[in-house]
Amino acid sequence: MWAWFRELDRARASNGYGLNPLSYSDIDAWARLRRISLMAWHLDALISMDSQRLHLLYEKTAAETEDKPTVSERPLTARLFDALFPTKSKRK
């Protein structure tokens, strides 16, 4: 079971904000490629392992980012504002 999960975990997708949970279609495709006939308890175990993996990962990530400021320490100057929000020039 653990080897199966590690193989699925290595191939998981992400969305730019973090890891996606393993989907049923991902597990199904993997099982068909490997010619493994999964039983219901196999699927339940893989989903449970995945849930725990993501919980621990995001718990660790949250603890690491708690001390970081959520707002920029750089003051907002007129020059910076103009760079972030340029005005639209009108064509003649």
N, C-alpha and C positions, 0 to 999 in steps of 0.2 A: 504494500500500500504506500509506504513512504517513498519508495522509488518512483511509483506512478505519480504521486503528488509533486515530487521534485521535478520530474520531466514536464508536467503540465505547468508548473510555476515558472520554469525557465522560458516557456513559450508564451506567457500571458501578454496581453496587450496593455497599453497605458493610454491615457487620454490627455497628457500634458499637465494634468494636475496630480497625477499619481497613478497607481496601479488599478486596473479594472478587476473586479471579481471574476473568477472563472465562470464562464457561462455554460449552460447545459449544451449548447451547440458546440462549444470548444471541446468539452469533455467527450461528446458524442463523436466528433470528427477524430479526435486523438484515439479513442477506443477502436474506431473502424480502421484507422491507419495501422494500428498495432495488432489488429485482429483479436482484440480482447472483448469477451462477452461480460459486460458489467452486470452485476446483480444490484438490486435496489440498495442493499446495505453498503456496497462499494461506493455508489453515487452519494449516498448520505454521508459517508465518511470523508470523501473528497471535498464535498461542499463544506462540511464542518471544519476540516483542516484549513481550507481556504479562508473561511470566516475568521478563524483564530489567527491565521497568518496576517491578514489585513488589519485586524484589531491591534495586534502587537506592533506592527509596523507603524500605524498611524498614531498609536499611543506614544511611541518613541519619537516620532517626528514632531508631535505636538509639544513634548517636553523639551526638545531641542530648540524650538522656535519661541517658547514662552518669554525668554529674556530679550529677544530682539524687538526693537521698536517697530510699531506698526505704521508710524508716520515718519516721513522724512525729517531728518534733523537739519536739512538745508533750508534756510529761509526762502520764502517765495518772494522773489524780487519781480519788478515789472519786466525785466529782460527775460527771466525764466518763464513768467506767465505768457509773454508773447511767443516764446519758443514752443511752449506746450499747446497754446491755443492761437494759432496764427489767424489773422483776419483774412476773409476771402476778398480778393481784389476784384473789382468790377471791371469788365471789359467794356471798352467804348465802341 
